[in-house]
Amino acid sequence: MHYAGHLYVKSDVYGFGVVLVEILTGQRAIDLNRPSGRHILTDWIKPELQDRRRLKKVMDDKLEGKYPIKAALPIAKLASRCLAPEPKMRPSMKDVLETLQGVQAATNQTVEVRGEN
């Protein structure tokens, strides 16, 4: 019984990773209008989430580059961890929350410093 609950929790983490990737890229998880091999976002996006240059190429065009890459990259790496094929390799939701809070704190400091200049 405990094992089934563990899998359910880690399935939620995977789903949250999918949502993060959708937010970052502005793309749907499944889109049959994309080229062959790219219909399922999670099948091809993971390598793009690990590198700053590659991430910039897949970020949502509607953002027009107006986002802090210092926040986008750690969130992308977090999403990649959430999408790990093995459930036990995925972070806990507590770890996800702590990571996002850390990114938010770092981004808020950056924004405040920029605003003072």
N, C-alpha and C positions, 0 to 999 in steps of 0.2 A: 504494500500500500504506500509506504513512504517513497519507494522508488518511483512509482507512477506520479506522485505529487512532484517529485524532483524533476521529472521529465516535463511536466506541465509548466513549471516555473521557467525552465530553460527554453521551452517553446515560446513563452511570452517574451523572453529576452531576444530570441531570434526575430520574432515579429516586430519588436521595437527597433531592432537593427534595420529591418526592411523600411520602416517608417523614417528612420534617420536618413537612409540613402535616398528615399523619395524626396525628402525635404531638401537635401543638399543638391541633388541633381535636377529637381523639378520634373522628374520622369516617373511614370507609373511602374509598379513592380512587374506587371505583365503588359506588354504592348506589341501586338502582332504587326503593327505598322513599322516597327524598327527592322533593320536588316536581319537576315537570317543569322542565327547565333547570338543575337542580342535581344530576342523577344523577352527573355526572362532576365530582369535587371541583375539579380543576385548571381547569375551564372557568369557574368563578365566584368562586373564592377569592382570586385575585391582588389585586384592589382592596382586599379586607379586610385584607391583610397589610401595607399601607403606612401605616395610620393607627391610633394608639393606641386610640381609642374604638371604631372598627370591629373591631379585633382582639379587644378584650375581649368583643364580642358573639359571636364565633365560637370563642373558646377553649373547650376541653373543660369541660363543666359539672361533671364529676366532680372537677375541681381545686378547685371551690368558691371561685374567686378567690384561692387560696393559691399564688401563683407570683409571682416578681419580674417586673413588666412591663418593667423595665430590661433583663431578659434575653430575655423573650418577643418584644419588638418587634424587636431586631436579628436574632434567629433567624428571625422571620417575614419580615423584609426579605431575609435571606439565602436563604430558601426561594423567595421570589419571583424572585430573581436566578437561582437554579438552574432555575426553570421557564420561563426565557426561551424563546420559540419558536425563535429562531435559536441553534443550538449555539455559534457563536462568541461570542455575547453572554453565555453562561453562565460563571461563575467556574471556575477549575481546582479540582481537589480539594485542592490545596495551599492555595489561597485560602480554600476552605471550612473547612479545618482551622484555619488561622490565625484566621479570624473566630470560630469556635467557641471556640478557646482564649482569645481576647480577651474574649469574653462570659463564659466561665467565670471568668477572673481577676477581672473587674470584679464579678461576682456574689459570688465568694468574699470579696472585700474588703468588700462591702456587708453580707454575712451576718456576718462577723467583727465589724464595727463595731456592728451591731445587737446582737450577742450580748454585747458589752462594756457596753452601757448598762444 
